[in-house]
Amino acid sequence: MTLSAQLFSYIGLIEHSTISFVLRPFQWCSAQLFYVNGKKIDPLAAVEDLDEAGAEAVDALAGLPCTNTALRRAARRLGQLYDDAVSPTELKATQVGLLAQIDRLAGDGSQEGPTLQVLAERLAIRISALTHALRPLVRDGLVELRQDARDRRTKHGILTPLGKARLREAFLLWAAVNRRVETVLGPASAEKLRGLADKVASQEFLDAYTAGKRLVAHAEATSET
């Protein structure tokens, strides 16, 4: 039995019992007996009794489809293809996407550029993750961070002239790999994949998940009304 399976067995034991001791990680004590629901037990003996049931439970869980795993596998595959395509620019595909998002959000002609808060919300990431991702782009002179004129606690992300030139170069490479992926998947499947990804990344999905409710598509909502 693996260590992780042992830990899961103890977790199940602890959750369903009244235990008169605190189990310290990785300390297995067989010299003492402890009381569980008024009965004396040997912790190690209890683990042995749970071996078979625990293994069956793990096997059952292993057979369940995991949406997170499937999406991560797909993201890794696509990420590798896009990274290879834009590698001549010395950027990763995620960095190209970040530059493109800054450029898109600054498309109104504003000299300030998007705030980091707005940028993080659009990318569905935390501010800490965004600042970490921006660090090499700022270091290499592709992005400039400027303080807000009215609120010095707020910063805006702006593409430098070098950043704009690098983005144009990367966009041509990105467009080629994007067309190839769409050709392989087919336009309809590629559009559906993007739509599902956008839905999962949306605030509506997060709100529905938090409420434990099904996310109703716009077309369904319209027909119900």
N, C-alpha and C positions, 0 to 999 in steps of 0.2 A: 504493500500500500504506500502510495506516495505521501510526502509530507503535506502537500496541499490537500489531499483527501483526508488525512488525519485532522487537519485544521478544520475542514468542513464538518467532519464528524463531531468534533468538540463544539463547534458553533451550534450545530443542531442540538446537542446535549444541553448546552448552556441555555439556549432559547426556550427549551421546553421543560426545564427543571429548576428547582431551587437549590443552588449550590452554596455550600458554606465556606468556599475558598476562592481566592483570586488566582486564575491560571496565568502564570508568567510565560511569555513567548519562549518556545523551544526548551522549557524546563519540564521534563517528564519525570514525575516522582511516583515510583511504585511502592515505596516503603510505607506509605500511609494510606489509610482508607478514609474516604470522605462520604458525607451524607448527601444523598440526592433523593428528594421526596421521602425522607424518613428512612431510607434504606442505605446500608453500608455498601459502597462499591469501590473497586480498584480502578482508577482512571485508565490504566493500560489495558485491563481486561475489558473495560467498556468499549475502548477503541477497537479491540479485536472482534467483539461481538457485532460492531457496526460496520466492519470491513465489507462484508458481502452486500448489505443494504446500501452502504455508501457508494460502492462501485456501480451498483445498478442505477442509483440516482445520477451519478456523473455520466454514465452511458446515455441515460435518457436525455439529459440536458445537452449532451454533445450532438444529439440528433435534431435538435430544434434549429430552425432557420434563424440566422442572426442578420438583421438588416444592417447593423453597424459594420460587421465584418465584411459583408458583401460590398458595401459602399467603399470601405477603406481599401479593399483589394482592387476595385475598379479605379479608385483615385490614384493608387500607386502605379497601376499599369499606364493610365493616361498621363500621369505626371512624368513618368520616365520618358514617354514618347515626346511630350512637349519640351521637357528639359533638353533632350538630345537635339531637338529641332532648333531651339534658340541658343544653344551653347556657343555659337560663334560670337554672340554679343557679350559673353562672359556673365550672363544673367541666368537665373533659374526662371522657369515658367511662372512660379508664384510671384517673383519680383516683377516680371513683365506685367502680370495681372494687376499688381499693386500700382505700378506706374500708370497703367491705363486707367485705373479707377480714379487716381488723383487727377489725371488729365480730363476725364469725363466729368467729374464733379466740378471742375474749374471751367467748364465749357461755357459758362455764362459771361465770361470776360472779366470776372473778378480777379483782381490782383492778389487777393488774400489766399485764394485756394480753399479747399475744404478743411474744416477743423478735424482734429484727430478723432474726436468723439463721433462726428458724422461718418468719417471714413471707417472707423471700427464697426459702427452699426451696419454700414453697407456691406462690409466684408464678413459680418457675423462672427467677429473675434473680439477678445478683450483688449483694452487699451494697452496693457502690459505686453501682450503678444504683438500688437501693432508697432509699438515703439521698438521692440526687439527686431522686427522685420525691417523697419526703416533705418536702423543704425548703419548697416553697410551701404545703403543707398545714399545716406547723408555723407558718410565717410568718403565715398567715391565721387561726390560732387554731382549726383544725379537728382537729389531732392534737397530742398532747403526748408527748414522749419522756422517759421516766423511767429512771434508773439502777436496776439490780437491787439489792435490799437485801443480797444475799449476795456478788455479784460486780459491782464498779463498772465493769468493762469491758463488761458486758452491758447493753443498753438495751431497754426495752419500748415498744411503740407503743400509745397509748391515745386513744380518741376523746374529745374534749371535749364538753360539752353542745351547743355550736354545731355541732360535727362530726356529732353524732348527729341533730340537727335537719336539717342540710343533707343527710345521707344519706337520711332519710325523704322529703324533698322530691324528691331525685334518683331515688329508687327508683320512685316513681309514674311519672315520665317514662320511666325505663328499662323498666319493665314494659310500657308501651304500645308502644314500638318493638320490644321483644323479641317480643311477641305478633304484631306485623305481620310481622317477619322469619320467624317460624315459620309463619305463614299462607302466605307466599309460597313458602317451601321445601317446606312440608308437614311434619307432625309427625315422620314417619319419617325423612326426609332431615335435618331439623334435629337430631334425636337422634343420627343416625349421624355427622354433622359434629362435634358436640360430643364424641362418643365418640372419634373419631379424633384430635381436637385434644388431648384429655386423655391419650390414649395417647402421642402424640409428646412431650408435656410431662412424662411420667412418668420416674421414675428407672429403671424397668425397660427403657424404650426406650433410654435412654442407656447402660445396662449392656450391652444386646444390641448396640448400635451399636459400642461400644468393643471388644466381643469378636468383632465381625464375624459375628454369628449372627442368624437370623430370630427376631423376637419372636413367640412362640407365644401365641395368644389363650387365655383361661381355659378356654373350651369345648373347644378343641382339646387342651389339656393334660389335661383331665379324660378325654376320649375315648381318648387315647393310653395313659393309665394303666388 
